[in-house]
Amino acid sequence: MKLWNKNICLTSPVSIMIIISLMFSTLVIASGVIYKEKVVKVKTDEKMWIPTKEDIAYQDSMYAIIQNTQNDITGIKEDIVYILERLDYEDGTWDSIRYVKGGKFDKARKK
């Protein structure tokens, strides 16, 4: 490469060191700009909220309601899986009640 009427070899050790140092310094400067921390000042004279016994009881009741709802959902999911397994048969047929000739329902129908 010819620059300023001089031949510059990009594979020479000096050129490679200059390129690496330029890249490194660019990354250092960019990281200082991008990851600059913001300092947040907290006022000490602000009064913090301290929960009362009633607040804690209310939060506990809400937690209990959430736990009961999660348990109900788990039960519903298990029931749905049971129903879906009952509807599908190994031979590819499906029904909520499987009719078998000579079975319980066939005998009840003949009476």
SULNOR-V961224 format. One record per backbone hydrogen bond with DSSP energy under -1.0 kcal/mol. CO is the residue of the C=O (numbers start at 1). NH is the residue of the N-H. Records with the same first field share a line. If there is no record, write none. Layout:
CO: NH ; NH
//
This chain:
1: 8
3: 6
6: 3
9: 12
12: 16
13: 17
14: 18
15: 19
16: 20
17: 21
18: 22
19: 23
20: 24
21: 25
22: 26
23: 27
24: 28
25: 29
26: 30
27: 31
28: 32
29: 33
30: 34
31: 35
52: 56
53: 57
54: 58
55: 59
56: 60
57: 61
58: 62
59: 63
60: 64
61: 65
62: 66
63: 67
64: 68
65: 69
66: 70
67: 71
68: 72
69: 73
70: 74
71: 75
72: 76
73: 77
74: 78
75: 79
76: 80
77: 81
78: 82
79: 83
80: 84
81: 85
82: 86
83: 87
84: 88
87: 95
89: 92
93: 89
100: 103
103: 107
104: 108
105: 109
106: 110
//
